Amino acid sequence: MTRVTENAVVYLVCIIFAGYALQAVLIDDLFRLWIVLIPSVVLSLIPVLAEKKIRITFPPGLKSLVALSLVLHIAGGINRFYWDFAPVYDKFAHVISAAAVVMLVFCLFIILDFYGTRVRPTTLYAGIILISVFFMVAWEVSEYFIDVVANTSYNNGIEDTIGDLIADTIGLLLALLLVRHHVHSIKDGEELHSLFYRQAPSES
């Protein structure tokens, strides 16, 4: 996926966010509007704006996966897809979200490499797995507290949690394949942070 295409995906998702913002107002779901939807718009746009501001290119897959995972979560709550299409929708959202987390953690290691902290490939993969799993487990815990605060039913017991973690694992493994592709694309003599400069800054 090129930078232009991936940015187009993010912009399309933001248009969808606008529609859900209107829907949230109409159904008086102001909690999701202010606490979930608006932060999701900001998080989706940050990588695009960062590329333009500091003239880099994030590895393909990061921006689209982040935006897609956020819009799936918004749609699942406002349109009640989590409940109407349970458990398939929820598990699919977990696969995409886990993949997005892996790509974000991967970019963290790229940033560390840029600032001189080099890690071996085995350490890179181990670090990505450990940090990603931490966030996946933390999300399961947060689902419980979201249910308590917003009177929702995202967490439906131990079976649901186990299914979520299985879906997370699938997303993690798929994203690791993408990470492996990016790592193997690095030429001899280049460092990990060279992935930030694979496309011309003029491409937008």
PEDA-V843735 format. One line per field, one symbol per residue. ss: DSSP state (~ for helix, > for strand, _ for the rest). phi: phi as a letter, one per 40 degrees, with the letter a starting at -180 (. if undefined). A space follows every 10 residues. Layout:
ss: ???
phi: ???
This chain:
ss: __~~~~~~~~ ~~~~~~~~~~ ~~~~~~___~ ~~~~~~~~~~ ~~~~~~~~~~ ~~~~______ _~~~~~~~~~ ~~~~~~~~__ ~~~~___~~~ ~~~~~~~~~~ ~~~~~~~~~~ ~~~~______ ~~~~~~~~~~ ~~~~~~~~~~ ~~~~~~~~~~ _______~~~ ~~~~~~~~~~ ~~~~~~~~~~ ~~~~______ _~~~~~~___ ____
phi: .ccccccccc ccccccdccc cccccccgcc cccccbccdc cccccdcccc cccbfbbcdd hccccccccc cccccccccg cdccbccccc cccccccccc cdcccdcccc cccdcgccbc dccdcccccc cccdcccccc ccdccccccc fbaccbhccc cccccccdcc ccccccccdd cccccccdgc bdccccbcbc dcca
